[in-house]
């Protein structure tokens, strides 16, 4: 019986630790949300209380609760002149949330901030682009689809 309790404790601890890639506190989340230098970094720093996501080919959808930080959802490898049409639908129930496109030279473009749906259009240069979610205690859901001839890799799915 004692071994069973210890095993349950260890598994529970591993499960809870595995839910977060990197823990960040509320102040870090607030500061990160408006810090473009940190947002464009190659690495992500985020915390979710709950996250359910799926993605395939060039489509991605996710529902989340208490999301703070940055999370790369897609990478796009483009050649000069390729066109990107990114269709999005964002439903935000609380907090702050934005979807950004980061160019190969780390230029940040805001696709959408807060609630909304629409299409973001861009002509791409040669290189790797990243689509990131940025949140500050956000709760909601997102659906995105990248229409492009460039190579799209969905990163953020479970």
DOGUMI-480188 format. One record per residue (C-alpha): chain; residue in one letter; z negated, y negated, x negated. Coordinates in steps of 0.05 Angstrom, whole numbers. Example, Ala and Ser with C-alpha at 12.3 -4.5 7.8 and 13.67 -1.06 7.14 Angstrom:
2
+-------+------+--------+--------+--------+
| kette | rest |     c3 |     c2 |     c1 |
+-------+------+--------+--------+--------+
|     A |    A |   -156 |     90 |   -246 |
|     A |    S |   -143 |     21 |   -273 |
+-------+------+--------+--------+--------+
END
This chain:
158
+-------+------+--------+--------+--------+
| kette | rest |     c3 |     c2 |     c1 |
+-------+------+--------+--------+--------+
|     A |    X |      0 |      0 |      0 |
|     A |    X |    -17 |    -48 |    -57 |
|     A |    X |     51 |    -35 |    -90 |
|     A |    X |     86 |    -49 |    -24 |
|     A |    X |     51 |   -117 |    -17 |
|     A |    X |     68 |   -135 |    -89 |
|     A |    X |    141 |   -115 |    -78 |
|     A |    X |    145 |   -156 |    -15 |
|     A |    X |    115 |   -216 |    -51 |
|     A |    X |    164 |   -211 |   -109 |
|     A |    X |    224 |   -203 |    -64 |
|     A |    X |    202 |   -262 |    -21 |
|     A |    X |    192 |   -306 |    -82 |
|     A |    X |    261 |   -287 |   -110 |
|     A |    X |    293 |   -299 |    -43 |
|     A |    X |    262 |   -368 |    -35 |
|     A |    X |    279 |   -388 |   -106 |
|     A |    X |    351 |   -363 |    -97 |
|     A |    X |    363 |   -410 |    -38 |
|     A |    X |    365 |   -470 |    -84 |
|     A |    X |    410 |   -478 |   -144 |
|     A |    X |    369 |   -536 |   -170 |
|     A |    X |    311 |   -567 |   -133 |
|     A |    X |    310 |   -642 |   -126 |
|     A |    X |    256 |   -683 |    -93 |
|     A |    X |    266 |   -737 |    -40 |
|     A |    X |    268 |   -795 |    -89 |
|     A |    X |    320 |   -761 |   -132 |
|     A |    X |    362 |   -748 |    -70 |
|     A |    X |    360 |   -821 |    -49 |
|     A |    X |    376 |   -845 |   -119 |
|     A |    X |    432 |   -794 |   -129 |
|     A |    X |    467 |   -812 |    -64 |
|     A |    X |    486 |   -880 |    -90 |
|     A |    X |    494 |   -863 |   -164 |
|     A |    X |    569 |   -853 |   -176 |
|     A |    X |    558 |   -836 |   -250 |
|     A |    X |    515 |   -776 |   -230 |
|     A |    X |    560 |   -756 |   -171 |
|     A |    X |    622 |   -749 |   -216 |
|     A |    X |    587 |   -702 |   -265 |
|     A |    X |    617 |   -632 |   -272 |
|     A |    X |    552 |   -599 |   -252 |
|     A |    X |    518 |   -601 |   -184 |
|     A |    X |    446 |   -616 |   -167 |
|     A |    X |    426 |   -600 |    -96 |
|     A |    X |    374 |   -574 |    -48 |
|     A |    X |    385 |   -543 |     21 |
|     A |    X |    331 |   -522 |     70 |
|     A |    X |    385 |   -483 |    106 |
|     A |    X |    459 |   -472 |     91 |
|     A |    X |    512 |   -428 |    123 |
|     A |    X |    582 |   -434 |     97 |
|     A |    X |    648 |   -397 |     94 |
|     A |    X |    714 |   -412 |     62 |
|     A |    X |    782 |   -382 |     48 |
|     A |    X |    846 |   -407 |     17 |
|     A |    X |    844 |   -482 |     31 |
|     A |    X |    794 |   -482 |     89 |
|     A |    X |    719 |   -492 |     85 |
|     A |    X |    664 |   -500 |    137 |
|     A |    X |    589 |   -507 |    131 |
|     A |    X |    527 |   -523 |    172 |
|     A |    X |    466 |   -548 |    136 |
|     A |    X |    395 |   -575 |    144 |
|     A |    X |    358 |   -621 |     97 |
|     A |    X |    413 |   -626 |     45 |
|     A |    X |    403 |   -673 |    -14 |
|     A |    X |    445 |   -678 |    -77 |
|     A |    X |    516 |   -661 |    -95 |
|     A |    X |    553 |   -597 |    -81 |
|     A |    X |    625 |   -582 |   -103 |
|     A |    X |    663 |   -551 |    -44 |
|     A |    X |    734 |   -546 |    -71 |
|     A |    X |    773 |   -554 |   -135 |
|     A |    X |    847 |   -573 |   -133 |
|     A |    X |    893 |   -564 |   -193 |
|     A |    X |    951 |   -611 |   -184 |
|     A |    X |   1016 |   -631 |   -217 |
|     A |    X |   1039 |   -703 |   -218 |
|     A |    X |   1064 |   -727 |   -151 |
|     A |    X |   1035 |   -672 |   -107 |
|     A |    X |   1010 |   -698 |    -40 |
|     A |    X |    942 |   -681 |    -11 |
|     A |    X |    926 |   -686 |     63 |
|     A |    X |    853 |   -669 |     73 |
|     A |    X |    834 |   -659 |    146 |
|     A |    X |    759 |   -665 |    159 |
|     A |    X |    710 |   -662 |    216 |
|     A |    X |    638 |   -682 |    200 |
|     A |    X |    581 |   -680 |    250 |
|     A |    X |    518 |   -713 |    224 |
|     A |    X |    453 |   -707 |    262 |
|     A |    X |    407 |   -742 |    211 |
|     A |    X |    405 |   -769 |    141 |
|     A |    X |    463 |   -793 |     98 |
|     A |    X |    525 |   -753 |     81 |
|     A |    X |    591 |   -768 |     48 |
|     A |    X |    651 |   -729 |     24 |
|     A |    X |    683 |   -752 |    -41 |
|     A |    X |    745 |   -736 |    -82 |
|     A |    X |    736 |   -739 |   -158 |
|     A |    X |    800 |   -746 |   -199 |
|     A |    X |    812 |   -714 |   -268 |
|     A |    X |    790 |   -779 |   -301 |
|     A |    X |    725 |   -781 |   -260 |
|     A |    X |    748 |   -835 |   -212 |
|     A |    X |    708 |   -828 |   -147 |
|     A |    X |    741 |   -839 |    -79 |
|     A |    X |    701 |   -835 |    -15 |
|     A |    X |    738 |   -792 |     36 |
|     A |    X |    688 |   -803 |     92 |
|     A |    X |    617 |   -826 |    101 |
|     A |    X |    573 |   -807 |    160 |
|     A |    X |    602 |   -777 |    224 |
|     A |    X |    676 |   -773 |    238 |
|     A |    X |    741 |   -736 |    234 |
|     A |    X |    807 |   -755 |    206 |
|     A |    X |    856 |   -744 |    150 |
|     A |    X |    850 |   -769 |     78 |
|     A |    X |    917 |   -776 |     42 |
|     A |    X |    929 |   -783 |    -32 |
|     A |    X |    984 |   -773 |    -83 |
|     A |    X |    954 |   -732 |   -140 |
|     A |    X |    962 |   -737 |   -215 |
|     A |    X |    964 |   -679 |   -263 |
|     A |    X |    896 |   -645 |   -270 |
|     A |    X |    836 |   -618 |   -234 |
|     A |    X |    806 |   -654 |   -174 |
|     A |    X |    739 |   -638 |   -142 |
|     A |    X |    717 |   -648 |    -70 |
|     A |    X |    642 |   -657 |    -66 |
|     A |    X |    592 |   -664 |    -11 |
|     A |    X |    537 |   -715 |    -25 |
|     A |    X |    475 |   -716 |     18 |
|     A |    X |    408 |   -750 |     26 |
|     A |    X |    364 |   -710 |     74 |
|     A |    X |    426 |   -695 |    115 |
|     A |    X |    431 |   -647 |    174 |
|     A |    X |    498 |   -630 |    205 |
|     A |    X |    563 |   -592 |    196 |
|     A |    X |    630 |   -602 |    163 |
|     A |    X |    699 |   -571 |    168 |
|     A |    X |    754 |   -588 |    118 |
|     A |    X |    824 |   -563 |    105 |
|     A |    X |    867 |   -583 |     46 |
|     A |    X |    941 |   -586 |     61 |
|     A |    X |    977 |   -590 |     -6 |
|     A |    X |   1025 |   -552 |    -52 |
|     A |    X |    973 |   -556 |   -107 |
|     A |    X |    928 |   -497 |   -123 |
|     A |    X |    864 |   -500 |    -82 |
|     A |    X |    801 |   -461 |    -98 |
|     A |    X |    743 |   -460 |    -49 |
|     A |    X |    678 |   -463 |    -89 |
|     A |    X |    624 |   -477 |    -39 |
|     A |    X |    625 |   -415 |      5 |
|     A |    X |    569 |   -363 |      9 |
+-------+------+--------+--------+--------+
END
